[in-house]
Amino acid sequence: MDNNQSYLLNLHKQTDENIETLRTFAEENSVPIVDRLTLEMIKQVIRLHKPINILEIGTAIGYSAMQFASISKEIHVTTIERDEEMINKAKENIDLYAFNKQVKLVEGNALEQFDNVNDRTFDMIFIDAAKAQSKKFFELYTPILKDGGVVITDNVLYHGFVSDISVVRTRNVRQMVKKVIEYNEWLINHEGYTTNFLNIDDGLAISIKGES
Ligand code: SAM
C-alpha cells in the first residue's frame, strides 16, 4: 500500500458501523469483498447517478449489496451468488441488518439466472464474480440495463498482473489474467459504452451505456 492510499483510507471515516463489521469477518475468513476506497468510489457513483434498481453479480456475504442499499431506502439490489456457504452467510447477514426489503438474493450460477432477474430493468450493474467471465456476465445482463445506465466492473487490474503478465507463474492464473486483459480491451472498444478505467485498489472500470 502506498502513502497516498493509506492517507485516503485514514481520511475516509467508516460510515455504517453495523455493516462494516462484516469487513473484519471477511478478512478473518478470507472472503474477498470490495476494497474500501473502491467501495467509496462506487457509493459516490450511486449518489451521483441515483440508481433505483441495481444488479450485482457476486454477493459473497452480502457486504457490498447492503452497502449500496444503505445509501437510500429507494434503492433495490438484486444480487446473484452460486456458492452455498456464501448464500447462507449472505441470508444471515441480510436478515441481521434488516435489508430484506431492499436486497433480493438470487441463488445459482449467474450465467443461468437471467430468467430470475429480468422482472425489472436495471440502472446499474456491478460485476464482481468469477473474473474470467466478466464479459459473459456483461453480455448476458446489459440488455436489461437502461440507456444511460452504468456498469461497474471490479478487479480489472487483477493484483497488478494485468499490466505485467510476465510475473504470473501458474497456468490457471495466467489464463484468467489473459481473459481480464481481453475483457478490458473489448470494453474500451465497445461502441455502445463509454468506459473509464481507474487505478484504484485492484482496478475499477466504470462504463456508461449509450454515451459517446
Ligand atoms: N461483491 C461482494 C462484496 O464486495 O461484498 C464480493 C463478491 S466476491 C469478490 C465474488 C463472489 O462471486 C464469490 O462469492 C463467488 O462465489 C461468486 N461467484 C463467482 N462466480 C459466480 C457465478 N458464475 N455465479 C454466481 N456467483 C459467482
Residues whose N, C-alpha, C, O or C-beta is under 5 A from the ligand:
A	BS01	SAM	P32 I33 V34 G58 T59 A60 G62 Y63 S64 I80 E81 R82 D83 M86 G108 N109 A110 L111 D128 A129 A130
